[in-house]
Amino acid sequence: MNEAIRQVTHVQNIRYDKATERLYIIDQTLLPNEEKEIELRTVEEMIEAIKMLRIRGAPAIGICAGYCMYALARDIDAKDNEAFYRKLQIDGELLGAARPTAVNLRWAVGEMLDAAKAHLKDDRAELLEALYRKAVDIHEDDIAKCTAISEYGLSLLKDGDGVLTHCNAGPLATSRYGTGQGPFLLAAERGIHIRVFADETRPLLQGARLTSYELQRAGVDVTLICDNMASMVMKNGWVQACFVGCDRIAANGDFANKIGTSGVAILAKHYGIPVYTLGPTSTIDMNCPDGAHIPIELRDGDEIKNLWYEKPMALPEVKCFNPSFDVTDHELLTGIVTEKGICYPPFTESLAALFKDKK
Ligand SMILES: CSC[C@H]1O[C@H](OP(=O)(O)O)[C@H](O)[C@@H]1O
């Protein structure tokens, strides 16, 4: 494999060093200007890193949460495993509340607590080893899922296609290859030419700072556009599909993704362009009946007014509305690409079929 592509697809966005028992992440708020690892030691540092998007992207947040729960468990001083479990639950509640929309965060915390509960009769060392194995399983499982998602996504494209994407759903947001952008990296590995139009994605610019950074380094033909240029790109006939990630998929196929995604889907519907969301089944919340029930994170207005300006705008008093996500109605969606295959409407049935064997 081309080394430049490998450095992108196999990025170490989250790294648990078992020899030193230390957890590291790449601080994504510094990208693309600086690629710097930071260590996460305390629950406060972990929550801050998730809240401030130093680690971000639904699957990556879930993977990080797995290692965080293991690292926190190692620091728990408890007279017996029942007391240990109660303390780990408290840490899990704090961590799980760091960001409300991406279901992967609470899913991973729950998986780790279930693993702890299953080993309460073991001695502490065995319990901790089981937790470490579970964190590694979550990570390795995501690598396998994203690889499969990227294969299914690539099956929808042909050489020379143009695709518009929004926000960042590449390796930095996941584990390997990614979801929304995974097919583009797989295509690059195989010499398939896909032309990608990446929305810069205001206000935190995940598309400009991360997607164009990843794709350009991998040699993918990527064009960075402002969010308000998507309509013209579609009208010009430059894209044959839209691929986006997801943070939570409801049981009827409505899904939450970065703010602006629903606008992309509405534009695509107008121009007759198919829209796919790509994500692992851990992002599907079958307990959430529709998009109206997905909690949407509201963020600080300074991210709009001041974050990327040479100097803060002289608008200290102006009100801001800064939802981090919006919900795309399932009627606007062509398909949902998961590691188990591509789901098509009616999504209530096709999504339920993914879980029919779940005990
Ligand atoms: C592969 S999930 C990526 C998903 O997460 C992003 O949100 P954020 O950057 O706030 O974590 C965005 O919604 C992406 O589509």
Ligand as a Chemical Component Dictionary entry (heavy atoms), coordinates in Angstrom:
data_LIG
# 
_chem_comp.id                   LIG 
_chem_comp.type                 NON-POLYMER 
_chem_comp.pdbx_formal_charge   0 
_chem_comp.three_letter_code    LIG 
# 
loop_
_chem_comp_atom.comp_id 
_chem_comp_atom.atom_id 
_chem_comp_atom.alt_atom_id 
_chem_comp_atom.type_symbol 
_chem_comp_atom.charge 
_chem_comp_atom.model_Cartn_x 
_chem_comp_atom.model_Cartn_y 
_chem_comp_atom.model_Cartn_z 
_chem_comp_atom.pdbx_ordinal 
LIG C1 C1 C 0 -17.833 9.247  11.639 1  
LIG S1 S1 S 0 -18.918 10.133 12.603 2  
LIG C2 C2 C 0 -18.465 11.700 12.174 3  
LIG C3 C3 C 0 -19.526 12.695 12.479 4  
LIG O1 O1 O 0 -19.220 13.345 13.725 5  
LIG C4 C4 C 0 -19.048 14.711 13.451 6  
LIG O2 O2 O 0 -19.454 15.511 14.499 7  
LIG P1 P1 P 0 -18.323 16.184 15.446 8  
LIG O3 O3 O 0 -17.218 16.668 14.564 9  
LIG O4 O4 O 0 -19.089 17.287 16.141 10 
LIG O5 O5 O 0 -17.900 15.081 16.394 11 
LIG C5 C5 C 0 -19.918 14.931 12.240 12 
LIG O6 O6 O 0 -21.278 14.940 12.582 13 
LIG C6 C6 C 0 -19.552 13.745 11.425 14 
LIG O7 O7 O 0 -20.389 13.426 10.371 15 
# 
loop_
_chem_comp_bond.comp_id 
_chem_comp_bond.atom_id_1 
_chem_comp_bond.atom_id_2 
_chem_comp_bond.value_order 
_chem_comp_bond.pdbx_ordinal 
LIG C1 S1 SING 1  
LIG S1 C2 SING 2  
LIG C2 C3 SING 3  
LIG C3 O1 SING 4  
LIG C3 C6 SING 5  
LIG O1 C4 SING 6  
LIG C4 O2 SING 7  
LIG C4 C5 SING 8  
LIG O2 P1 SING 9  
LIG P1 O3 DOUB 10 
LIG P1 O4 SING 11 
LIG P1 O5 SING 12 
LIG C5 O6 SING 13 
LIG C5 C6 SING 14 
LIG C6 O7 SING 15 
# 
